[in-house]
């Protein structure tokens, strides 16, 4: 089952685990549709 994070991003549980592992290794993840949009911290969106 997918979960909607933004209008354009959907994740499954396996995705969430991978994103958490990347974050723990210091990888900064952002959500940004196009360069002119504000870059949002992806992990804060993921844990909402």
N, C-alpha and C positions, 0 to 999 in steps of 0.2 A: 504494500500500500504506500502510495506517495504522499508526501506532505509538502504543501506550498510554502516556500520561504519568501519569495517575491512574486510579482506577476510573471516573471520569466524563469524562475528557478524552482524546481521541484526536486525533492530528495527522497530516498528510501533509507531505512535504518542503516544499511551497509555504507551508504554515502556518508551519513552522519559520523559513523565510527572513523572512517578514513579522514574526514575533515578534522576531527578531534586529534587524531594522531599527527597530522601535519601541523596543526596549531601547537601541539606540545613540543614539536621539534623546531619551533620558532618561525614557521612559515606564516607570513601575514596574508590573510585571505580577505578579499574585498568583493563586494557586489556592485557592479557598475555596468549598466546596459550599453551606454555609449560614452566616449571620452568627455563629452560636455556635461554628463550627469555627475552628481556628487558621488564620490566613492564611499560606500557604507561598509563598516566593519562586518564581515560576513558572520563571524562567530557570534556576535551579539544578536544578529538576526536569527541565527540557527537555534539559539537557546531560548528564544521567546516562547 
